[in-house]
Amino acid sequence: MNMNHKGKIKLFILGVFTFICSCKDTAEKEVEKPKPAETPVENIAYKVVQSFPHDITLFTEGLLWSNGHLYESTGSPEELDVKSMIGISDLKTGKFEKKIELDKKLYFGEGIVILNDKVYQLTYKNQTGFIYDLKTFKKLDTFKFSNAEGWGLTTNGSQIIMSDGTEMLSFLDPANMQPVRTLKVTDNGLALPYINELEFINGFIYANVWTTNFIVKIDPESGKVLGRIDLAPLVYEARTKNSKADVLNGIAYDAVANKIYVTGKLWPNIYELDFPH
């Protein structure tokens, strides 16, 4: 056998060996172990403890409980005869005591949060927020944010947590209102957009999801949705009482009395709910 034939044989053997190795690698890739399945999202059962009157002219954007008072912020869509305000809602009477009103031609009011005796307020599309003194409601400062829109606010006690209508939450340093981290909210591994009004309850973030009847429970470290509360019956009741009633929006937690309140835009009632939290 001449050297030319030997060379051809060597090349043939090398090609077969390469082909076998390539097939082996492909097979190993094809039998990679599947990723662990996501933990099923819990459907959280609840009961309505009682209901209270709510001013149906309030296009609710934020709801929170602080120092024995229920604070509410509102928005002002151009097509509706409503105002962007911050005030205190009386649970017994439903009367709203206005503390702040924004110029509707300039601003659409959004969520609020109270931290260290200050009230922080977002606006919708101005990338601007306001800070007020809690006792006097005198405006102390203005802040800017880079998010395209401002939606909801809450606090974990040291940081302010902000939603912007996407699946992302921003954790802000209250000293300068700059983001220190962001968190992607996922439901069974998929991004969950339209995160709206927020409330921090016993170490978890609870959020309204715009256009839905759900409140979701979010792990503040992983961003995973751990549970959901279906409030469709309350949405239906609100719309039977007021045909103009809009979406579910508003969660407030009274940590002292361990009570949770919810409402919606232009809703005739605020509801006290009882559920495991």
Secondary structure, 3 states (H helix, E strand, C coil): CCHHHHHHHHHHHHHHHHHHHHHHHHHHHHCCCCCCCCCCCEECCCEEEEEEECCCCCCEEEEEEECCEEEEEECCCCCCCCCCEEEEECCCCCCEEEEEECCCCCCCEEEEEEECCEEEEEECCCCEEEEEECCCCCEEEEEECCCCCCCCEEECCCCEEEECCCCEEEEEECCCCEEEEEEECEECCEECCCEEEEEEECCEEEEEECCCCEEEEECCCCCEEEEEEECHHHHHHHHHHCCCCCCEEEEEEECCCCEEEEEECCCCEEEEEECCC
